[in-house]
């Protein structure tokens, strides 16, 4: 009998890639989606006849309970979040409600309806924030620097608590930055690759960014959802850092993107503005995924130059002209 999986945040970058992966493995896939006047289903439009969509909202306990009763999943992947760090500074209460309490609502519903379901929580490298060591691993102390990071830290420890208190199979994936051609336009990497494509096609003259010296560990999203699945196949739940182990500046990312379209004097097309700076900056992130390699047999394959190439080519095709 086919396994059933329920994915919250199925319309997002990770949710869409995970749905594809699970469908290819023969799962029955349910996706939790918020009821909106204009649903944003672009990432899963090609899967609409294969994924069973359920109405639900991470701020509404009853809708989560109903969704789990309808789907009776063997595996639950919680990818729903207010995931834009900059927005979390402007909307900290909403971020806490969705990213922190939303996870507790899900755990409570699972405890009641599908106690034995295996649960994946989308944790984040933003937990480390003001890093205490580099690279960061599962034992590195946390110091989040945004309402988003704080909310995700609450959710991280809630997972550990439900695991220890109720014997639930709950795992945290501490995923470092992972991008793709499906990343939302509000995120730095897509802002860059889409902006570069617009400039290359003569439809824009510059892009506006914040701190070019911030360093991040960037990987390719389809590989990272495979790590999520692997976590839930383990006999015991645990927490894993998922990363490439390489750290690069925003400046490097930008330079690579412009190089893809043959623009060498990229500096004249980039403006920096303080409005894009965070009130509390996370200066450098670099993950040590040795535990994931050892236990899950997972390793990042796509490194930054190839990732940038994939994203720029997709945006050039979208922009057209």
C-alpha positions in Angstrom: 0.0 0.0 0.0 1.4 3.4 -1.0 2.5 5.7 1.8 0.7 9.0 2.3 2.5 12.3 2.9 1.2 15.7 3.9 3.2 18.7 3.0 2.5 22.1 4.5 3.8 24.9 2.3 3.4 22.7 -0.8 3.2 25.7 -3.1 6.6 27.0 -2.1 10.0 26.3 -3.6 10.8 23.3 -1.4 7.2 22.1 -1.2 7.0 21.7 -5.0 10.3 19.9 -5.3 9.4 17.6 -2.4 6.0 16.8 -3.9 7.8 15.8 -7.2 10.2 13.6 -5.3 7.5 11.8 -3.2 5.2 11.3 -6.3 8.1 9.7 -8.1 8.5 7.4 -5.1 4.9 6.3 -5.4 3.5 8.3 -2.4 0.0 9.7 -2.2 0.7 13.4 -1.7 -1.5 15.9 0.1 -0.7 19.6 0.2 -1.9 22.1 2.8 -2.7 25.4 1.1 -4.2 28.7 2.5 -7.4 29.8 1.0 -6.6 33.0 -1.0 -8.6 34.9 -3.5 -5.8 34.3 -6.0 -4.0 31.1 -5.0 -0.3 31.1 -5.8 0.1 27.7 -7.4 2.7 28.5 -10.1 5.3 26.1 -8.6 2.9 23.1 -8.6 0.7 23.9 -11.6 2.2 20.9 -13.4 1.3 18.7 -10.4 -2.3 19.8 -9.8 -3.8 16.6 -11.1 -1.5 14.5 -8.9 -1.4 16.4 -5.5 -4.5 16.4 -3.4 -4.8 20.0 -2.0 -6.4 20.6 1.4 -7.5 23.9 2.9 -5.5 24.8 5.9 -3.7 27.6 7.7 -0.9 27.3 10.3 -2.6 29.9 12.4 -5.8 27.9 12.6 -5.7 24.7 14.8 -9.0 23.3 13.5 -8.0 23.4 9.8 -4.8 21.5 10.6 -6.7 18.9 12.6 -9.2 18.5 9.7 -6.4 18.2 7.1 -4.7 15.4 9.1 -8.0 13.6 9.6 -8.6 13.7 5.8 -5.1 12.7 4.8 -4.0 10.3 7.6 -0.4 10.7 6.5 2.5 8.4 7.3 4.8 11.3 6.9 4.3 15.0 7.6 6.7 17.7 6.2 6.2 21.1 7.7 7.6 23.6 5.2 5.0 26.3 5.7 6.4 29.5 7.1 6.7 33.3 6.8 10.2 32.7 5.5 11.4 36.1 4.4 13.8 37.4 7.1 13.3 41.1 6.2 9.6 40.8 6.6 10.0 39.2 10.0 11.4 42.5 11.4 8.3 44.3 10.1 5.8 41.5 11.1 7.4 39.8 14.2 4.1 38.7 15.7 2.8 37.1 12.5 6.1 35.4 12.0 6.0 34.0 15.6 2.5 32.8 15.1 3.1 31.0 11.8 6.6 29.8 12.2 6.6 29.1 16.0 3.1 28.4 17.3 2.1 27.0 13.9 4.5 24.1 14.4 3.1 23.4 17.8 -0.5 23.4 16.4 0.7 20.8 13.9 2.4 18.7 16.5 -0.7 18.8 18.7 -2.9 17.7 15.8 -0.5 14.9 14.8 -0.3 13.7 18.4 -4.1 13.4 18.5 -4.8 12.1 15.0 -1.6 10.3 13.6 0.7 9.8 16.6 3.0 7.4 14.8 3.4 9.7 11.7 7.0 10.7 11.0 7.4 14.5 11.1 9.9 16.7 9.4 10.4 20.3 10.6 12.0 22.8 8.3 14.7 24.4 10.6 17.2 26.9 9.3 20.8 28.1 9.5 19.3 31.4 10.8 19.3 29.6 14.2 23.0 30.2 14.4 22.8 33.9 13.6 25.8 35.5 15.3 27.9 32.4 14.9 30.1 31.0 17.7 32.2 28.8 15.4 32.7 28.0 11.8 31.6 25.8 10.1 28.4 25.2 12.1 27.2 21.7 13.0 24.5 20.2 15.1 26.3 21.1 18.4 27.1 24.7 17.6 25.3 27.1 20.0 22.3 29.0 18.6 22.1 32.8 18.5 19.3 33.9 16.2 19.4 37.6 14.9 15.9 38.1 13.6 12.3 37.4 14.6 12.3 34.7 11.9 15.3 33.0 13.5 13.8 33.3 17.0 10.5 31.8 15.9 12.3 29.0 14.2 14.3 28.4 17.4 11.1 28.0 19.4 9.9 25.5 16.8 13.2 23.6 16.9 13.0 23.1 20.6 9.3 22.2 20.4 10.2 19.4 18.1 12.9 18.1 20.5 10.3 18.4 23.4 7.6 16.4 21.6 10.1 13.8 20.6 11.3 13.4 24.2 7.9 13.8 26.0 5.6 11.8 23.7 8.0 9.5 21.8 7.0 11.1 18.5 9.3 10.7 15.4 10.1 14.4 14.8 13.3 15.5 13.1 14.7 19.0 12.5 16.5 19.7 9.2 18.8 22.6 9.8 19.0 23.6 6.2 21.4 26.3 5.1 20.5 28.5 2.2 19.2 26.6 -0.8 18.0 28.2 -4.0 16.5 27.3 -7.4 14.7 28.7 -10.3 11.5 28.5 -8.2 12.7 30.8 -5.5 10.4 33.8 -4.8 11.4 37.1 -6.3 11.6 38.8 -2.9 14.6 36.6 -2.0 18.1 37.9 -2.6 19.2 35.2 -5.0 16.2 35.6 -7.3 16.3 39.3 -7.0 19.9 39.1 -8.4 19.3 36.5 -11.2 16.0 38.1 -12.3 17.6 41.5 -12.2 20.6 40.4 -14.2 18.3 38.8 -16.8 16.4 42.0 -17.1 19.6 44.0 -17.6 20.9 41.5 -20.1 17.6 41.9 -22.1 17.7 45.7 -22.0 14.7 45.9 -19.7 16.4 47.3 -16.7 19.6 49.2 -15.9 20.5 48.2 -12.3 19.6 46.1 -9.3 19.4 47.4 -5.7 20.9 45.3 -2.9 22.0 45.5 0.7 25.1 44.0 2.3 27.4 42.6 -0.5 29.9 41.2 2.0 27.5 38.9 3.9 28.6 35.2 3.4 26.2 32.3 2.9 26.4 28.6 2.2 24.2 28.2 -0.9 23.0 24.9 -2.3 20.4 23.6 -4.8 16.9 23.0 -3.4 16.0 19.7 -5.2 19.0 18.1 -3.5 17.9 19.4 -0.1 14.4 18.0 -0.2 16.0 14.6 -0.8 17.7 15.1 2.6 14.3 15.8 4.2 12.9 12.5 2.9 16.0 10.6 4.0 15.6 11.9 7.6 12.1 10.4 7.9 13.4 7.0 6.6 15.6 6.6 9.7 14.5 4.3 12.5 15.1 7.1 15.0 14.4 10.8 14.7 17.3 13.2 14.9 18.5 16.7 13.9 20.8 17.3 10.9 22.7 20.2 9.3 22.2 20.2 5.5 24.8 22.3 3.7 27.5 22.4 1.0 30.3 23.3 3.4 31.3 26.3 1.2 30.7 29.9 2.0 30.6 32.7 -0.5 29.8 36.4 -0.3 26.8 38.1 -1.9 29.3 39.9 -4.1 30.6 36.6 -5.5 27.0 35.5 -6.3 26.3 38.8 -8.1 29.6 38.6 -10.0 28.9 35.0 -11.2 25.4 36.0 -12.3 26.6 38.9 -14.4 29.4 36.7 -15.8 26.7 34.3 -17.1 25.3 37.0 -19.3 28.7 38.3 -20.4 28.8 41.5 -18.4 32.2 42.2 -16.8 31.7 45.7 -15.5 28.9 44.5 -13.2 29.6 47.2 -10.5 28.0 49.9 -12.5 24.7 48.0 -12.6 24.5 47.4 -8.8 23.3 49.9 -6.2 23.4 49.4 -2.5 20.8 51.0 -0.2 20.6 50.9 3.6 16.9 50.1 3.5 17.9 46.5 2.5 20.2 46.0 5.5 19.0 44.0 8.4 18.7 45.7 11.9 20.9 42.8 13.2 23.0 41.3 10.5 24.0 37.6 10.1 27.5 38.1 8.7 28.6 34.6 7.8 27.1 31.1 7.6 28.8 27.8 6.6 27.5 24.4 7.4 29.2 21.2 8.3 27.0 18.3 6.9 29.3 15.5 7.9 26.6 13.9 10.1 24.2 13.9 7.2 26.9 12.3 5.0 27.6 9.6 7.6 24.0 8.8 8.7 21.8 9.7 5.7 24.3 9.1 2.9 23.5 12.6 1.7 25.9 15.1 0.1 25.5 18.4 -1.8 26.4 18.0 -5.4 25.6 21.4 -7.0 28.0 24.1 -6.0 27.6 27.9 -6.5 28.7 28.4 -10.1 26.4 25.7 -11.4 23.5 26.9 -9.2 23.9 30.5 -10.5 24.0 29.2 -14.0 20.7 27.3 -13.5 18.9 30.3 -12.0 20.2 32.9 -14.6 19.3 30.7 -17.5 15.8 30.1 -16.2 15.3 33.9 -15.6 16.6 34.7 -19.1 14.0 32.4 -20.5 11.3 34.0 -18.4 12.2 37.5 -19.2 12.5 36.7 -23.0 12.8 39.5 -25.5 
